[in-house]
Amino acid sequence: MFSGIVAATGTVHVVRRLGEGARLEIACTLPDEPLAVGESISVQGVCLTVAAPTAEGFASDLSDETLARTTLGHARVGQRVNLERAARLGDRLGGHIVLGHVDGTVPVVTVRSGRGSCTIRFALPVALRAEVAEKGSVAVDGVSLTVSALGPDYFEAALIPTTLAQTTLGELRPGALANLETDVLAKYVRRALGGERPDIAALLGDHGHAAD
């Protein structure tokens, strides 16, 4: 489990295809103790397992599902990525409960900048609209954000200068894809009320890929 508070950014050092999957090596410096094999870490909002520490940082293996349904399928050497270590019992929950289970990739519609901050509008797939609420929480590329505005087919988030400086969200431009995870509480409420998501084929056909 994570909180959506990015601890550091890293750089994609190696992307190596292995059959239908891949191995991703990240160069980074993270706070606290060294990473351990088997530890969970969020990379661009995707929960990965540390397969091995490396001289530069760490390596993780990506399944074909992860490659197909998150932006890590298009990871390139030199790309910056948001990183967060798993939360520990007793940690402050500065953002919200984030699982690292991406629900879909969503395109950036517009970026409006002004005085060091900006507002980003993202397209919102039909299948996820019931799980996003104005003033509610979402995780975009692993960053906990508040939904500042909500429309029939989009949501917006206002980014402060600190978020722009300490994460990769300031690099987003119209047309770029971002990993979206809706609030886990919204998922359970929707389930309890009998609201089922459309089948996966319908989800994939609307605004990019989905991911579990």
N, C-alpha and C positions, 0 to 999 in steps of 0.2 A: 504494500500500500504506500501511496505517496501523498503529498499535499499540494503539488503544483507550484511549489516555490523552488525555482531553479537554483541549484547550488553553484553551478559553473557551466561554461560552455566548453566543448571539446571540438576537435577537428577530425574528420574522417581521414584516417591514415592509410588504410588498405581496404579494398572491397574485393573479395575473392569468391567466385562462384564455385559451389561444391554440389554437383548434381543438380537437384531442383532447388536447393537452398543456397546459402552463402555464408561466409564468415566476414564479419565486420570488425575492423580494428580501429579503435578510437585513441587519439593522442589527447591527454588531458592531465590536469592536476586538480585533484579533489580534496576537500578538507577532511579532517579526521583520519582514522587509521587506514592503512592500505586496503584496497579491494581484495576480497577473498573469493576463491572459486565457489560458484554456486550462489553468490549474492545476487539479489535483484537490483537492477538499475534502470531508470527511465531514460531512454534516448529518444528525443523528439516526441515524448509522450508515449512511447512504446515500451512496455515492460520487457526487458531482456535479462538473461542470465549471464553472469560473468563466467565465460568458459575458461579463461586463462588471463592472469595479469601479464602485461608486456612491459618492455623497457619504457615505452611511450605512455602506456595507460592500461588498456584492457582489450580483450577480444570477446566477441559474442557470436553465437551461431544463429542465423535467421532461417526460419522455415519457409517453405514455398508460400504458405498462407500469409506470413508477415510480409514477404516480398510483394505479393499480389495486392494486399489490402491496406498497406500503409505507404507513406512516402519514402520509407527506407528502401523500397524496391527501386528507387531512382537515386539512391545515395551515390555521391561522387567524391572522389579523393579531393581533399581541401575544403569540403563543405563544413560549415560550423553547425553544431548540434547542441541542443539543450540537454543538460544532464541533471539528474536528481537521484540521490541514494534513497533506498527504502526508509520509510519512517520507523522510528523506534518507539516502543511503548514509553510514554512520558514526554515525548517531544511536543513542542508547541505545534498546533495545527494552524499555521498562518494562512493557508489557502482554503482548500476544502478536500474532502476525501476523493482521491484520484487512484484508480486501479491500474492504470497503464494499459487498459484494454480498449483500443481505439474502435470507435463505432463507425467511422467513415472518414474519407478524405473529402474536404470541402474546398471549393475554389474561392479565392479572394475576388470580390467584386469591385470594391473601391478602397482607396486609402486617402484619407483627408488629414493633412498635416497642418500644425499650427502651434507656434510658441513652444517647441520642444516636445509636444505630445502629438498623438494622432488617433484617429478613429478608423477602425478597419471594419468593413462590411463583408461578411461571408455568406455565400449561398447556403441555404439550409434544405437538405433533402426532405422529401415528404415523410419518409419513414421515421425521421428523428424529430419532427416538429412538435410532437406531443411531449418530448422530453427536454425542451428548452423553454425557459420562462424569463420574461423581463425582470431584471435585478437578480436572477438566479445565477448559478455558477456553471461554467464549462471549462474544459481544459483544451487549449489549442497548442499543438506542438509541445505538450507537457506543461504549459503555463496556465495557472489558475487565473481565470478572468471572470469579470462580472458582465453579464449581458446588459448593455446600456440601452439598447433599442431592439425591438423585435417586429418583423413584418411577416407577411404571409409566406414568403419564400426566402427570408434572410434574417440574420441577426447581426448586431454590431457590438463591438467592444472598444472602449476608450482606453488607450494605453498611456501611462504616465512616463515621464522621462527615465525613471529608474528601470522600468520594464524594458523600454527600448534599448537602454544601455547594457543591461545584464542578460538579455536573452536574444534569440535570433529573430524575434517577431518584427523588429525594425527593418529587416531585410525583405519582408514580404511585399510583393507588388501585385497589381491586378493580373489575374490569370494563374497565379501560383496556387499550388495545392497545399493544404495544411491538414494535419491529423486532428480530428475532433473526438473528444470523449465527453458525453453528456454526464450529468450528475447521476451517480448510482442511486440516490434516493428517488429521483424521478423515474428510473427504470422500475423500481419495485412498486412505486405507487401506480404506475401505468399497468403493471402486471396484476396488481391487486384489484384494479378497476376493470379488468378484463380487456384492456386495450392491447392487442397483439400487433407487433410490427408486420409489415408486408413481408412476403417471402423474399429470400436473398436475391433472387433474380430481379425483382422489382427494385430493390434497394440499389443494386449495382447499376441499374439503368438510369438512376437519377443522381446527377452531380457526383460522379466518380465512384470510388470503391468504398466498400464497407469493411469493417474489421471487428473481430471479436477478441 
